[in-house]
Amino acid sequence: MYEGYTTVGQRGQITIPKEIRDKIKIKEKDKLLVTLKANNLVIKKVICDKTINTLMVEGYKKMATIDKETVTDFEKVDSEANNYIGDY
């Protein structure tokens, strides 16, 4: 877990500790969602639609590769099984 202390400024601003900003890659101009939950302040980094779409495309490409590898593996196992069964 990452923790750090900060002070609320005159205009209600806070500075997120550098270690935490680095960990979740918060940079200048990033959007953050601030909510109050059971008297606790919760801050979440907002991921833009473009980033979500990019991540989804990358994920689908990886899944397609895995699917192809799986089909190839099944074909190999099926062939080996047929060769083995053919001996009986």
Helices and strands as residue ranges (DSSP letters): H 18-23, E 32-37, E 40-45, H 49-86
